[in-house]
Amino acid sequence: MKWEVISRPKVCGGWAFKNLHHFGLALASKRLWRIFNGTSLWRNIIMDKYLKYKYLANWLWSSR
């Protein structure tokens, strides 16, 4: 079957499979949001070790 058919909702005749690419992007975005806006110990470790710049824009421009 075509992916377009399988990924449709069940009420529309599909099997309701998720688009894994979009689902992965959503999970990565959620993790990044929590790293930049959270207050947990894990966030502090990641920020101190890997992201010395506290602002996302500075981090993105420094990686070029």
Buried (B, 14 or more C-beta within 10 A) or exposed (E): EEEEEEBBEEEEEBEEEEEEEEEEEEEEEEEEEEBBEEEEEEBEEBBEEEBEEEEEEEBEEEEE
